[in-house]
Amino acid sequence: MKLITIIVLVLVVVVGWFVVVPLVAPGVTEKSVVRDTQVVMGDTLDMCNQSELALMMYDNALSANTSDTVILKKKGAMLIKCGRANEAATIYQQVLSQNPGDTTALIKTGDSLVRQGNLTEAIAYYDAALAINPRDANTLLKKGDAYLVMSVAETNNFKVGKITDTGVTGSQAQSSAQQIETQQSYQNAMTAYQKAMEIDPKLSLIISTRVMSATQSQVSSYQDILNNMNS
C-alpha cells in the first residue's frame, strides 16, 4: 500500500509537471520531461527497495542520452544492489572515461570490485578517490575494510572471494588472531581506520566491532565484513 501511494503521488506530480512546465519554461522539451520523470520514478522505487524496477527506469531514462553521467551513476548503484557487480564496474568505467576525477565513480568502482573479490584493484580506486578528497572518512573506512578482509584471507590461506564451510577450533582461532596482526595488510587496515576515526570519531564503534570480529573468528568474519562493506 505504501509503495502504491508513493507511485500515485509521483504520477500526480508528473501530470502537473507536463501541464505547468510548458507554461513557465517553454524551452523545456517533452523528451527531457519524460527523462526527468523516469529518473524521479527510479529514485522513488529505490527508496522503496524496488531495485530491479528502479534499474528499469534508469535504463529508460538513458535511452534519451546514453552518456548522461548522473543517470549512469544511479544505474551503477542499482546494479550493485541487484548483485550485478561486473555490469556496475562497466558502467562506472563509462563515467570515468568522461571524467577521470569523478570521485563517486571511483568509489563505486571500488565497491563493485570488492563485490567481485578483487580487493587490490578496489583499494587502488579508493586511493584515487582519496587523492582528490583525502578527508573522506567513509572511503577510508572502505579502504580499511578491504585491507582487513585481505588480511583475513591471507591468514587463513583463502582465495579471495571464496569461503569454505570448514569451521575452526578455539585454539586455531586464537592462533589466527595472533597471525593476522603480523600481516602488512592488517597494518594498512589499521592505518586507514585510524585516519577515518580522526576525521569522524563516530566510526570508532563500527571499526572496533569489525576488527574484533576479524581477529576472534576468522572464517565467519570474512563473509560478515564482505557483506557489510559498501552498504
C-alpha positions as CSV (number, residue, x, y, z in Angstrom):
1,M,0.0,0.0,0.0
2,K,2.8,2.4,0.9
3,L,4.6,1.8,-2.5
4,I,1.3,2.3,-4.4
5,T,0.7,5.6,-2.5
6,I,4.1,6.9,-3.3
7,I,3.8,6.0,-7.0
8,V,0.4,7.7,-7.2
9,L,1.8,10.8,-5.7
10,V,4.7,10.8,-8.2
11,L,2.2,10.4,-11.0
12,V,0.3,13.4,-9.8
13,V,3.5,15.4,-9.7
14,V,4.3,14.2,-13.2
15,V,0.9,15.2,-14.7
16,G,1.3,18.6,-13.0
17,W,4.8,18.8,-14.5
18,F,3.5,18.2,-18.0
19,V,0.9,20.9,-17.6
20,V,2.9,23.6,-15.8
21,V,6.4,23.3,-17.3
22,P,5.4,24.2,-20.9
23,L,3.8,27.4,-19.5
24,V,6.6,28.6,-17.3
25,A,9.6,27.1,-19.3
26,P,8.7,26.9,-23.0
27,G,12.3,25.8,-23.9
28,V,11.9,22.5,-22.0
29,T,11.2,19.6,-24.3
30,E,8.7,16.8,-23.8
31,K,11.6,14.4,-24.1
32,S,13.6,16.0,-21.3
33,V,10.4,16.0,-19.1
34,V,9.9,12.3,-19.7
35,R,13.6,11.5,-18.9
36,D,13.4,13.5,-15.7
37,T,10.2,11.8,-14.7
38,Q,11.8,8.4,-15.3
39,V,14.7,9.4,-13.0
40,V,12.3,10.5,-10.3
41,M,10.4,7.3,-10.6
42,G,13.7,5.4,-10.3
43,D,14.7,7.3,-7.2
44,T,11.3,6.6,-5.7
45,L,11.5,2.9,-6.4
46,D,15.0,2.8,-5.0
47,M,13.7,4.3,-1.7
48,C,11.1,1.6,-1.6
49,N,13.7,-1.1,-2.1
50,Q,12.4,-2.0,-5.6
51,S,15.9,-2.1,-7.1
52,E,15.0,-4.0,-10.3
53,L,12.2,-1.7,-11.1
54,A,14.4,1.3,-10.4
55,L,17.0,-0.1,-12.7
56,M,14.5,-0.4,-15.5
57,M,13.5,3.3,-15.0
58,Y,17.1,4.4,-15.2
59,D,17.6,2.3,-18.4
60,N,14.6,4.0,-19.9
61,A,15.9,7.5,-19.0
62,L,19.3,6.7,-20.6
63,S,17.6,5.9,-23.9
64,A,17.4,9.7,-24.4
65,N,21.1,10.2,-23.7
66,T,23.3,7.2,-23.1
67,S,26.3,9.3,-21.8
68,D,24.4,11.1,-19.1
69,T,26.8,10.6,-16.2
70,V,24.3,11.4,-13.4
71,I,21.9,8.7,-14.6
72,L,24.7,6.3,-15.3
73,K,25.9,6.6,-11.7
74,K,22.4,5.9,-10.5
75,K,22.2,2.8,-12.7
76,G,25.6,1.6,-11.5
77,A,24.4,1.9,-7.9
78,M,21.3,-0.1,-8.7
79,L,23.3,-2.8,-10.5
80,I,25.4,-3.2,-7.3
81,K,22.3,-3.5,-5.2
82,C,21.0,-6.1,-7.6
83,G,24.2,-8.2,-7.2
84,R,25.4,-7.4,-10.8
85,A,28.9,-6.0,-9.8
86,N,30.5,-6.8,-13.2
87,E,28.0,-4.7,-15.0
88,A,28.2,-1.9,-12.5
89,A,32.0,-1.8,-13.0
90,T,31.5,-1.4,-16.7
91,I,29.0,1.5,-16.1
92,Y,31.4,3.3,-13.8
93,Q,34.2,2.9,-16.3
94,Q,32.0,4.7,-18.8
95,V,31.6,7.5,-16.4
96,L,35.3,7.7,-15.7
97,S,36.1,7.8,-19.4
98,Q,34.2,11.1,-19.5
99,N,35.5,12.4,-16.1
100,P,38.5,10.5,-14.6
101,G,38.2,12.6,-11.5
102,D,34.7,11.7,-10.6
103,T,35.1,10.6,-7.0
104,T,31.7,8.9,-6.9
105,A,32.5,6.7,-9.9
106,L,36.0,5.9,-8.4
107,I,34.5,4.9,-5.1
108,K,31.7,2.9,-6.6
109,T,34.1,1.1,-9.0
110,G,36.0,0.1,-5.9
111,D,32.8,-1.1,-4.3
112,S,31.9,-3.2,-7.4
113,L,35.4,-4.7,-7.4
114,V,35.1,-5.6,-3.7
115,R,31.9,-7.5,-4.5
116,Q,33.9,-9.4,-7.1
117,G,36.6,-10.2,-4.6
118,N,39.2,-8.0,-6.4
119,L,40.5,-6.3,-3.3
120,T,43.8,-5.0,-4.6
121,E,42.1,-3.3,-7.5
122,A,39.4,-1.9,-5.3
123,I,41.9,-0.3,-3.0
124,A,43.6,1.4,-5.9
125,Y,40.3,3.0,-6.8
126,Y,39.7,4.1,-3.2
127,D,43.2,5.6,-3.2
128,A,42.5,7.5,-6.4
129,A,39.3,9.0,-4.8
130,L,41.3,9.8,-1.6
131,A,43.9,11.6,-3.6
132,I,41.2,14.0,-4.6
133,N,39.4,14.1,-1.2
134,P,41.8,12.8,1.5
135,R,39.3,13.6,4.3
136,D,36.6,11.3,3.1
137,A,36.1,9.2,6.2
138,N,33.7,6.7,4.6
139,T,36.1,6.0,1.8
140,L,38.9,5.5,4.3
141,L,36.6,3.1,6.1
142,K,36.0,1.1,2.9
143,K,39.8,1.0,2.3
144,G,40.3,-0.3,5.8
145,D,37.6,-2.9,5.3
146,A,39.2,-4.1,2.1
147,Y,42.6,-4.4,3.7
148,L,41.1,-6.2,6.7
149,V,39.3,-8.7,4.5
150,M,42.6,-9.2,2.7
151,S,44.5,-9.9,5.9
152,V,41.9,-12.5,7.0
153,A,42.2,-14.2,3.6
154,E,45.9,-14.2,3.7
155,T,46.0,-15.6,7.3
156,N,43.6,-18.4,6.5
157,N,45.0,-19.2,3.1
158,F,41.7,-18.4,1.5
159,K,41.4,-17.5,-2.2
160,V,39.9,-14.0,-2.1
161,G,36.2,-14.2,-3.0
162,K,35.8,-17.8,-1.8
163,I,34.6,-19.1,1.6
164,T,34.9,-22.6,2.8
165,D,32.4,-24.3,5.1
166,T,35.1,-25.7,7.4
167,G,34.9,-24.5,11.0
168,V,37.9,-23.6,13.2
169,T,38.6,-24.6,16.8
170,G,39.2,-22.2,19.6
171,S,42.9,-22.7,19.6
172,Q,43.0,-22.3,15.8
173,A,41.1,-19.0,16.1
174,Q,43.5,-17.7,18.7
175,S,46.4,-18.6,16.6
176,S,44.9,-16.9,13.6
177,A,44.2,-13.8,15.7
178,Q,47.9,-13.6,16.5
179,Q,48.9,-14.2,12.9
180,I,46.6,-11.7,11.4
181,E,48.1,-8.8,13.3
182,T,51.5,-9.5,11.7
183,Q,50.1,-9.1,8.2
184,Q,51.1,-6.0,6.3
185,S,47.5,-5.8,5.0
186,Y,46.3,-5.7,8.6
187,Q,48.6,-2.8,9.4
188,N,47.4,-1.0,6.4
189,A,43.8,-1.5,7.5
190,M,44.7,-0.1,10.9
191,T,46.3,3.0,9.3
192,A,43.2,3.7,7.2
193,Y,40.9,3.1,10.1
194,Q,42.9,5.5,12.3
195,K,42.6,8.2,9.7
196,A,38.9,7.6,9.4
197,M,38.3,7.9,13.1
198,E,40.3,11.1,13.4
199,I,38.0,12.6,10.8
200,D,34.8,11.1,12.1
201,P,35.0,9.8,15.7
202,K,31.5,8.2,15.3
203,L,33.1,5.5,13.2
204,S,35.1,4.2,16.2
205,L,32.4,1.7,17.3
206,I,31.9,0.3,13.8
207,I,35.6,-0.1,13.3
208,S,36.2,-1.7,16.7
209,T,33.4,-4.2,16.1
210,R,34.8,-5.2,12.7
211,V,38.4,-5.6,13.9
212,M,37.3,-7.7,17.0
213,S,35.2,-9.9,14.7
214,A,38.1,-10.4,12.3
215,T,40.6,-11.3,15.0
216,Q,38.4,-13.5,17.0
217,S,36.6,-15.6,14.3
218,Q,38.4,-15.7,11.0
219,V,36.1,-17.8,8.9
220,S,32.8,-16.2,9.8
221,S,34.2,-12.6,9.9
222,Y,35.5,-12.8,6.3
223,Q,32.0,-13.2,5.0
224,D,30.5,-10.8,7.6
225,I,32.8,-8.0,6.7
226,L,32.4,-8.6,3.0
227,N,28.6,-8.4,3.4
228,N,28.8,-5.2,5.5
229,M,31.1,-3.4,3.2
230,N,29.7,-0.6,0.9
231,S,26.2,-0.8,2.5
